[in-house]
């Protein structure tokens, strides 16, 4: 029976769930999240707007308005949602003070939406709001995309799936094109004071390597004017000279990531022409990742693959190979973006993405990675991190609690 036809078991259907039964409830909910991504959700926009406080803003990752992620009845957060769809079996219905998810006529349970941390509206010394500099994650960390544009567009070498340069046209979320190290450090300080600076992710569009290194070191220095250390990841391109990776470690970054996006060599070159030409090619990326493990340690080196851009076997081959070298290769769901060369293409079905999610998390467990390491890389980490936790039994009853980074203070 296809996933779409399988009954999604809810906690209310299990009288006294033991650990195994509860685990299955949560795994089925993870499958449901992928089905929602594939098929979309039907809802009344005016009603749902009352429950989702940033409904009017385009997502930082997808250039459309509406529901892009929500927490399902048993605690699994469904991400990469494609928003509204009229032609889908799934719908959101407002019932009193609750929003309830239905599959045709079957009531699946109450869902909730991410809440915006109050700090995001706080003004920095520049007059900019915190949210124009950094995003606060549900896990208790912050992410900074220091550049709202990627220089590869000037060469005609953008990654074909990536919408960073398209998102730069969205004035609401991209008011600051280049975020100064001083502003980033100020935002980090406010986050730390508010208890949401327990993880710091720094990323951005492609820039020449020397400028990238200098920027990351400047940000780290600015943070360390107030704090002796911080916990975070620097997401960078594979450097020409691997020895510069030591500088990131010395600056204070505990994790490093090179996001390869595609494992297959030929597809990598076609989908990511700039990464192929400007960073010495596919093999150089792999070599740099392996070199970084000697510096940052097993599980503290990361990469990302966009799930659905290449065959499943190739993708799993890459995740397995990198894991064997001590590298956590996270992955996302390919989401065709407006304005990109792949607009109008389709992502694989939910069953394809579930097989990737299921087999990849087995690989992560087999190679002994930790839950913290699952959440310490690029923004795609929680996608597999939640299933990793479910398989490790890190839940109570039949509910998966929201993961939180360990406190630094």
N, C-alpha and C positions, 0 to 999 in steps of 0.2 A: 504493500500500500504506500502511495506517495506521501511525503511529509504533509502536504497540504490537506490530505484526507485523514490524517491521524488525529485522534482525539487528544486535545491538550488537557492533561490531568491537572486539576487544581487542588490546592491543599484541603479545601472543604470536602473533596471526594475521598480523602484518606482519613479514616476515623482515628487511628493511632499510628501515625507514620513512624516506622523505624528509620534508621539512618539511610538504608538502601532505598526505601520507598521515597523518602524525602529528597534524596539525591536525584531520583528519576523525575520527580516533580519539577525540580529546578532545571535539569537538563532539557526537559520538554519545554520549559519556559524560554530557554535560550533558543531553541528551534523556532518557537513562536516569534521571537524577536526578529529572526531572519525572514520569516514569512511576511511580517509587517513591512520589512524593508523591500521585499520583492513586490508585494501586492498593493502597498499603500493603505491608507485608512480613510474612511468616510467620516466626516464630522461637520457640524455646524460651526463655521468659523467665528461667528459672533458669540456663540456660547462658550467655545473653548478659549477664546481670547481672555475671558475673565479669570481663567485658571493658569494661563501661561504668560508670565509677566513680560517676556521679551518677544511676544508673538509678532509684533510689528516690525521687528528688525530682521534683516537677512542674517542667516547663520554665518558665523565666521568661516565655515568650511563649505557650505553649500549656498549658492545664490538663489534661494527661494525662501518664501515666508511660510510659516506654518509649523506643524509638529515635526521636529527633527530627532528628538529622543524623549523617551518617557520611561518611568519605572513601572514594571508589570506587577501584578498582584502579589507575587511571592518575592519581590525584591530585585529581580534581574532587570538591569537597565538596558533597554533596546536602543541601539545607536544607529547612525547612518540612515535613519528613516527618510523615505522619499516624500513625506508630506501627504497632502490631500490627494485622494483618488475617489472618483465616483463609482468606479467599477471594481469593487473589492468586497469580499465577504466580511471584512473587519470594519467595525464602526465604534465611535466614541459617543456615548450618550450621557448627558448630564442628568443625574438623579439626585435632587436635593443639593447637598454640598459636595457631592462626589461626582467624579467622572468614571464611567464604567465602560469597559471594553467588551464588545460582543463579537462573536463569530457566528454570522447569520443570526439565528434566534437564541444561540447559547450564550448565557452570561458567563464571562470568564473572570470578572472581578474588577475591583477598583484600581485605577492607575493614578500615578502622581507625576508631576512635572518637576524639572529642576527649578530650584529657587535661586534667585540672584542674591549673592552676598551683599550686605549693605555697603561694604567698602568700595564696591565698584563705582558708586556714585560720588565718592570722596574726591575733592579737588587736590591736585598736586601743586607744587609751587609755581609751575608754568601756567596754571589756569586750566590745564587739561584734566579731564576726569580719569580716574584710575582705569576704567574700562577701555579707554583709548590707548592705554599703554600695555595692560596685562589682562589676562582672563583668569578667573578663579575656578578651579576644578572642584567637582563634588568630592574628590578624594582629599582635599585640603592642601592643594598645591597651587602654584600659579604658572602660567605659560606666557611667554613673551615672544611674539613674532616681531623682531626688531625692524624688519623692512617689509613694507606692504607691497613691494614689487620685486620681481626677479630680473636680473640683468640679462638673462638668456633671451628675453624677448627681442632685444636689440640685435641679436645675431640670428633670430629666427630659429632658435634651438630649444624652445620651451619643451618640457615633458608634455606629451600629447594629452595626458589625462588631467593635468594640473590647472587649476583655475586661479592661482595666486594673482596673476596679472589682470584677470577679469575681475576678481574681488577688489582689486585696487580702485576700480571704478565706483564701488559702493561707498559713497562718502560717509555714511553713518558709522561704519565700522573701521574705516581707514582714514581717519582725520590726520593722523601723524604718520607720514610716509617713512621717516627714519627716526627711531627713538633713541635719544642720546643715552649714553651709559649712566649719566647722572640721573636722568628721569627714571630709567629702569631700576637703578639702585634705590631711588626714593620709593618707587612702587613696591619693591621687595621689602623695604623696611616697614611700610604700612601693613603689608600682608603679614609679615612676621609678628608685628605687634597685635594683629587681629587673630593670630593663630592659624593662618592659612598660607604660611610661607614654609611649610615643612618639606616642600619639594619645589624646585625651580627648574623650569624647562625653557631653554633659550634656542630659538630657531629663526629662520628667515629665508628670504629668497637667495638665489645664487649670487655671490659677489666674488671678485678676485681673491685668491687664497690669502694674500698678505693682509688685505683689508679685513678679511674675516677674522683672522687670528688676532689682529690688533684690537678689533672691536670686542671680541669675547674676553680678552685679557683686561681691557679697560672696564668692562662691566664687572668682572670678578674683583678687580682692584677697588672699584667704587663700593661694592657690597662689603668688602672686607675692611673698609674704613670704619664700619659700625660693628661688624660681626667677625669673629675669628674664623668662622667656617660656615659653610652652607651645604645643603644636600641638593644636587641637581644633575642635569644632563645638558651637554652642549651638542647640538645637532649640526654637524658640519659636513662639508664635502671631503672626499678622500684627499689628503694633502699629497703634494708631489714628494716632499721630504717627510718620511714617517717620523723622524725624530722630533718634529714640532708637536707631536701628540703629547710629549712629556710636558710641554708648556701649559697645555690645558689642565693636566693633572696638577702641576705645581701651582696653577692659578686657583685651584680649589674645586674644580669639577670632579665629582666622584664617578660619573658615568659619561660615556661618549657614544654618539650614534652617527653612522653613515647610512642614510636611507637609500638603499639600492633600487627599490620599487619593483624590480623584475629580476628573477633569477636567471632565466634562459638568456644566454649570451646574445643571440641574434635579436631576440625581441627587446632586450635591454637597449641595444644600439638603435633600434627603430623607434621605440617609445620614448627613450630618454637621450636624444641626440646630444644635448649639451653635456650631460654627465659622462657620456661616452667620449666626447671630444676634449672636454676641458679638464677631466680628471684622469687622463691616461688610460681609459678603458676599463672594461668589466673586471679583468684580472687584477688590476691595480686596486679597485675597490675592495675586492676580497682579501688581497694581501694586506691592505691597510687595516681592515677589521681584525685580521688575525694578529697583526703586530700590536694592535691596541690592547689585546687581551693580556699581553705581557706587562703592560703598564697599568691598566685599570683593574685587572683581575677577572676571573671567570664570572659571567653573569652581569658584569658591569659595562659590557660593550653591547651595543644594540644596532639593529637595522630594521627596516620596514619594507614589506612587500605589499603591493596593492592587489588584493585577492580578486582574481577574475580577469587579469590582463594576460595571463599565460596559462597553459595547461596545468591541471591539478597536480599531476605527477611531478612536473618540473618544479612547481612551487614547494611541494613537500620535500623534494630532494634538496632544495636550497635550505629550507628550515632545518632539516636533519643534519646537513653538512655543517652549517654554521653552529648549530647546537653542539656538535661533536668537538668544535674548536673553542667552546666556552662563550659563544655569542648568542644572545636572545634575538631571534628574528621575528618581530611582531608582524601583524598584517591587518589590513582593513578590508572593507567591502568596496569594490569598484563601484563608483557612483558617477555615471556620465554627467558632466557638468556643462551648464549653459555657457556658450562662448568658446569652448575648447574644441580641438579637432575631433574629439570622440563624442561630442554632443550627438544624441540620437542613437548611439550604440546601446546595447543592453548588457547588463551584468548577468552572470550565470544565475540559475535558479537557486532558491534557498537550500535545496538538497545538496548542491555543489558546495556552497559556502559552509554548510554544516559539516560536511565530510572534512573540509579543510580545518575547521575549528576543532573538531573532535580529534583528528589524527595529530594535529600540531600540538595541542595541549598534552596529549599523551607523550609526545617527544619531549616537551619541556619538563614534564614530571620525571621521565626516564633519565634525563641528564642532570637532575638535581638542582634546578633553578628554584629560587625562593619566591614567595608571593611579592615581597618588596621589589625584587628584580623584575617581576612581570609588569609592575606599575612604574618603573623608573626609566623608561625609555621614551620613544616618541608618543604622540597623543593617541595612537592606536592601541596602546597597552591594555587599557581596561576591556577592550573587546574580547581578548582571549584570557585576560586576568580573571574575569568573573568565572569562566568555565573551569579554569585552573583551580580556583578556590573550591568550586563545587566538587570537583573530582578529588580534591585533597580533604574534603569533609569539613571545610572551614565555614560552617553555617550552623545556626541554631534552629531546632525544630525543622520546619520546612520553609524557612525564610532566609534569604541571603542578605545580610546587612551590608550597608554601604561601606566599602573599604576606605580606611583613613590612613594617611602616612603617619609613621611614628613621630611624636612630638620632638622638636629639636631643643626645647627649653625645659 
